[in-house]
C-alpha cells in the first residue's frame, strides 16, 4: 500500500503565532498577539532580539522550571541546570532567556516535579519519550532546513508486511525534484534513533527540505533518501540491543531494499547504496553496515559508535581491501558530545581510534553547537553527509 504525502504534511511548521497556515520560518514571533488555537497564553514568544519568553498558567503550582535539555545547552555552560520561572499575581509563571542562537530546539517544563510539554505550544515532537515541545528561533530568513522558494521533492509513505517482525511496517522515501524513471539515482538509507518513528528524519530532521535546498544550490547530487523504521524490538525489552541489528539486516535484505529497487529507478548495486543513522541508527550503521559490504559502500555514523569496536567490527577493520570497498565513511557528532554532554562520546572516540589504528579511511567532523539532539543531526546531514555522498 502506498501513500503520497506532500511536503506540507511532513514538515508542518506553523505560521507566526503557531497558526499552521504556511511553512513559515518564524512561527514563534508574535505579530498579531493571537493565542495558538486551544491555548490559554502565548508561549513561547521569540522577541526581536531573539530572547525567548515562556508562560505557564498554574495558579496552584509551587514551582515551575525550564527543564534541562538541548535548549539550555544553547545558553552556554550556565544553562546545564533547570531555570526557575517567576510567578505573577495572576497565577501565570513567566521566564525569559537568551538571546538564543537561531535553531530548532527541544524543551519541556517541570511543574511541581512533573516534566511535561509546554501546554501552550502547538509545535510538539514525538519519538522515544512522551511528547516534547519545539521552539523555533528564527534567523534573518529561512534557514538551511526551512522550506524555501526552490523546487521541492516528494515524500512517499510505503506500508509493507514484514515477515521479520510479523506485522505491517512503514518507511518514507524522498525523491528529488524532477525525479524521472529515465535516470538511475543513488539511495541513502537513513536510520533514526532509539524509539523514534520512521518519519522523524523528515518531520524533525527536515531531511527533505535540507536536500531540496542543497540541490537548488548545486551542493549535492540528486538521490533518494529512504527513511525506514529501524525499531525492531520494543525499546523496553532487555534484549533490544542484542536482537535489533540482526532483525534490521533481515528486514533490509528481505523487504526494504527489494521494495525500493522494484518501485524506483535506482542504482541497484553497493556503490549506489549508502547507510547512515543517528544515535541507535548510527550504531546500526556500524554493526549492520560494516558487515554488509555486499550491500553498501558508503556510511554515516552520527552521534554513535561502539566501545567494543575492535571486537564487534573486527572483520571490517582487518579486511585488507576495506579501503577499496568503502567509498565514503563519515563519523560525526555534536559540539558538546565529546565534552560528555551526551551518551555517545566514548563510543565515538572508540570508533575513531579503531579506524585510525587500522588505517581505515574516514572523515571525522564535530560541530553544530549542539549535543545529542536534532540540532546536531540536521547540521551533520546538511554540512557533511549529503554534500559529500557520491561526490568524493
C-alpha positions, -999 to 999 in steps of 0.1 A, spaced: 0 0 0 14 34 -10 5 69 1 18 101 -13 23 127 14 31 163 5 60 182 20 34 203 37 22 174 58 56 160 67 71 192 79 42 213 91 58 241 108 34 269 116 28 304 106 35 331 132 17 326 164 15 289 156 -14 294 132 -5 264 110 -11 283 78 22 285 59 56 268 64 69 300 80 105 300 93 95 321 124 63 306 139 70 318 174 72 355 165 42 374 180 29 398 153 -9 398 160 -10 389 197 -31 359 190 -30 328 211 -24 295 195 -57 276 189 -66 258 221 -40 276 242 -46 300 272 -14 320 267 12 329 241 42 306 248 68 305 237 73 340 222 105 349 204 113 386 208 130 409 183 164 404 200 159 366 200 153 364 237 125 339 244 96 343 268 78 312 282 45 314 300 26 288 320 -7 293 338 -5 272 370 -20 292 399 -17 264 424 18 253 415 47 258 439 75 257 413 78 258 375 112 252 358 125 251 323 138 216 323 174 207 314 180 197 278 192 209 244 177 244 247 195 251 279 228 239 264 223 266 238 226 292 266 261 280 275 276 262 304 253 280 329 223 265 312 230 229 321 207 231 351 169 239 351 159 275 353 131 287 375 101 307 363 87 337 383 51 336 395 28 366 388 -2 376 409 -25 363 382 -10 328 386 10 330 354 46 318 356 70 336 333 106 331 322 127 350 296 160 336 285 185 344 258 193 357 234 192 323 218 210 314 186 188 306 156 178 269 155 150 245 164 152 234 200 135 207 221 124 216 256 100 207 284 88 224 316 86 209 351 56 218 372 59 207 408 81 178 398 62 167 368 80 172 335 56 179 306 55 197 273 47 234 272 8 234 275 5 264 251 29 254 224 13 236 195 46 226 179 54 192 195 79 165 187 74 128 192 96 97 194 113 79 222 96 96 251 63 114 259 58 144 236 81 174 240 78 210 228 97 225 200 110 261 199 119 277 166 143 307 169 145 323 135 174 339 118 172 367 93 155 345 68 147 308 61 175 285 74 191 256 56 164 233 70 134 255 61 110 254 32 124 279 7 111 290 -27 130 263 -46 119 231 -64 107 206 -39 109 168 -39 82 145 -28 79 123 2 61 90 -1 49 67 27 51 30 20 34 4 42 46 -32 38 42 -65 55 74 -77 72 79 -114 77 108 -104 100 86 -87 126 54 -104 115 35 -72 111 28 -41 90 57 -16 89 63 17 72 91 36 55 93 71 39 110 78 6 122 112 -5 125 116 -43 143 147 -56 127 174 -77 123 162 -113 126 126 -104 124 105 -136 124 68 -143 148 76 -171 176 83 -147 192 60 -121 196 75 -86 218 65 -57 200 58 -25 207 69 11 191 46 37 188 69 67 181 54 101 166 71 132 175 69 169 162 47 197 124 46 199 118 71 171 93 68 143 102 63 106 90 98 97 112 117 122 140 123 98 115 142 76 95 159 104 121 169 128 153 162 108 139 182 78 159 159 55 136 167 26 140 205 29 177 202 35 183 182 3 159 205 -16 180 235 -7 213 218 -13 202 206 -47 190 241 -56 225 254 -47 243 227 -66 258 214 -34 246 178 -35 239 150 -60 203 141 -67 195 110 -47 167 91 -30 165 91 8 148 61 23 138 65 60 128 31 73 117 21 108 148 6 125 129 -1 157 130 -39 155 123 -48 192 104 -29 219 129 -4 234 120 -17 269 129 -53 260 161 -63 278 174 -78 246 166 -49 223 203 -41 218 212 -77 212 184 -86 188 179 -54 169 208 -54 144 202 -90 131 165 -83 126 172 -50 109 196 -67 85 170 -93 76 144 -66 70 168 -46 48 176 -77 27 142 -93 26 119 -63 23 132 -27 24 158 -28 -4 137 -50 -27 108 -27 -22 128 4 -31 145 -13 -61 112 -25 -75 94 8 -71 121 33 -80 147 39 -107 178 35 -86 214 23 -89 209 -12 -77 244 -21 -65 265 -15 -35 282 16 -50 248 32 -53 237 25 -17 247 43 15 236 35 51 237 62 78 219 69 110 218 89 142 224 76 177 210 40 177 208 43 139 245 52 139 251 21 159 231 1 134 251 16 106 282 3 122 270 -32 133 249 -39 102 266 -18 76 302 -28 83 293 -65 79 272 -59 48 297 -46 23 279 -66 -3 250 -41 1 266 -8 10 298 11 0 292 44 19 283 51 56 275 78 81 278 71 118 263 101 135 265 105 173 272 68 178 300 42 180 306 10 198 330 10 227 338 -26 216 345 -16 180 378 -36 180 359 -69 186 325 -62 172 338 -49 138 370 -70 137 363 -84 102 357 -49 88 388 -34 104 411 -62 94 398 -66 58 429 -58 37 406 -45 10 384 -23 32 396 10 17 388 -3 -18 354 -15 -7 343 17 13 338 48 -9 329 71 20 327 69 58 317 98 80 320 97 117 303 128 132 290 142 164 278 174 180 299 201 195 290 192 231 292 154 228 329 150 232 326 170 264 304 143 279 271 160 274 256 131 255 255 93 258 278 85 229 311 104 232 331 74 245 317 52 218 325 77 191 360 80 204 365 42 204 353 40 168 376 68 157 406 52 175 399 18 159 396 33 124 428 52 128 446 22 143 437 1 113 442 29 88 406 28 76 399 60 56 372 81 71 360 117 76 356 129 112 336 160 120 321 176 151 300 208 151 266 224 150 267 239 185 245 212 200 248 179 218 228 147 213 198 163 196 182 172 163 202 205 160 233 183 157 218 158 133 203 184 109 237 201 108 257 169 102 233 159 74 235 193 57 271 202 62 288 169 57 268 138 47 246 149 19 271 173 2 299 146 3 280 114 -7 289 103 -42 309 134 -48 343 123 -34 
